[in-house]
């Protein structure tokens, strides 16, 4: 199970690298640090995160609702993924 979490973490980090703002290293952001407040992404990138989660993990935010606070940190996003996995 830890390997699964590590794989999901790596996939998430790889994705965040594609949407991060230039000049900010993802390695400098803690797992519980706000991605927006840290300057890694802007607030509009949350939409891209939602689309990534829907496409890659089958999460239906239309049915489950969207809590932007849960998508604010890397650990928060991993929690959303883990709750959606059977």
Buried (B, 14 or more C-beta within 10 A) or exposed (E): EEEEEEEBBEBBBEBBEEBBEEEBEBEEBEEEBBBBEBBBBEEEBBEBBBEBBBEEBEBEBEEEEBEEEEBBBBEBBBEBBEEBEE
